Amino acid sequence: MPLINIYTLEGKSENDLAILGDSIHQALMETWAIPQDDRFQMIHEMKPAHFNINKKMFGVNRSDDVILLHITSSPRSTTMKLDFYARLPQLLQENLGVRPEDVFISIILNNKEDWSFGNGRAQLLDES
């Protein structure tokens, strides 16, 4: 169950934001095998003055059209993460024309007891 915070500059169309969310979800279904109905995405549209991302770091030259993903998830293997890092920029380039250099991803892992989906319970613990 990944929880995804998506940060982008304001001004994208509703259609582009929908395609962005769909592309992220598709990449996660393909690389992490999440179910179709496991979709928790928050889109944050930022003013340029509030979105300060280094343009050049680790050999990556970003444009002003950076999309930053901050994903909180139950543990995932290194292979799953690397596959996601590779697949998402492909989809975003195909579907939105986003440059792979402009896709910035951060993943924070936590445990099953760190999630409550409501009703005062930790539902992921019930799966064990």
Buried (B, 14 or more C-beta within 10 A) or exposed (E): BBBBBBBBBEEBEEEBBEBBBBBBBBBBBBBBEBEEEEBEBEBEBBEEEEBEBEEEEEEBEBEEBBBBBBBBBBEBEEEBBEBBBEBBBEBBBEBBEBBEBBBBBEBEEEEBEEBEEEEEEEEBEEEE
